[in-house]
């Protein structure tokens, strides 16, 4: 198997940039827009010393802006009010939340909370499709005079000593064997004074940076969840436009962390999904199956009866909070949005924080352009701005929230209560966190039939109406990649997959991937005895990948690295 990496020893076209923003999601778009506003204001004030926007670029790996964006999503409007006055009149807002409920589910029963827990309240917030919202933001960025390159991914960061000097974009037209095709186009070497990493959760360049500088060495490790989502069209009157239903419990047991959402949108559309925390013990846990089992609950099945699933997708989210934020800036670089981990896990909300972090990074980038100074000392202003902003106020209050659930649901609820009484502290100043993949147990430590977790394990079969198998769901994500290219799922040692992992964990990649990318197939052929002594061999279907990054996060041996495929490939989310 050949894995994707930038070709070596070739001449690359060079481009110079003042600021390169890698990733056209909410954080990247907000960064570009705010930077443009600041430059406009500067040029009005100092017409004799104008700054140019010509060398500011946003790179987006999707073919079109917004195609790879997925979220619940309910938007807290706070940061948008700061970014674009009057935005409500133009933005694609599907509904305003005016009706909320919260349930605890057991297998057959549901218990409604008499009051909505205050941190979960969404009253007045907006139900949106994040990919349409980001598409609209992208139009604003282009109207503001910033160049947006779609279909371009960042493949490799460039360094000069400890300074990030830019990046290489993806090579196009490389075949499965790593050879140039007739349409080969080398990736650009983009030399940039400032590189802003806005790649979303578990960004691949952010990971390179974190490894090079050991960014998490004195922090809690980042921890994650994966949200698996379907968009449904339901008969009129089932769920009101602007209605929010949240649940905790079934099908997860009290040992796992996670919960569901249902958001009533316009035109009888319902966004629904289940976020499973990526720190479960049983390697057979399948988050796509968790969603299917949840839909079978009487409370949910009743609401969906007679409806139709029309879209599917998945995305990971960073749960770690304040103590899992890496250093946010260094020589020539800043990290924003989900790439840094700006998400309030108690509210399960990050879009407003992503937008605000992008704005603050833009203010620092602007100040750096004016001062013509791009070193760590200058870009550290971004970290200081985050500390002085409402981002810190919001995340500080929930700084120990997710870690409190490491001991299970009951302990987590007790810790949450204690933390609320002590301004977020609880029993310890810093609750420790453990990377989720380290909490996975070997198969021989677990009951063969799954015990109380049986409903979470293995593939969903699906009835084709209410529940679906993975491939049927995947079909509704619109995912497409160039087939003839090296695998963008890079496995450092497939030997481990074919031997140790078979016996220790039963190849959990087959379960946690929501897109059926990983399969263990019967090993045949001349080399079978050598490379697959247990009779099974890993097989990849990279074209199925919906870019959720779960494999990069949850692989127990940490041998899988997600890198961007040829630009333009990936899901084609619409209305998600
Ligand atoms: Fe997600 Fe990895 Fe599967 Fe792609 S291969 S869909 S990133 S788990």
Boltz pocket constraint, residues with backbone or C-beta under 6 A from the ligand:
constraints:
  - pocket:
      binder: B
      contacts: [[A, 489], [A, 512], [A, 513], [A, 514], [A, 515], [A, 516], [A, 517], [A, 544], [A, 545], [A, 546], [A, 547], [A, 548], [A, 549], [A, 550], [A, 551], [A, 552], [A, 562]]
      max_distance: 6.0
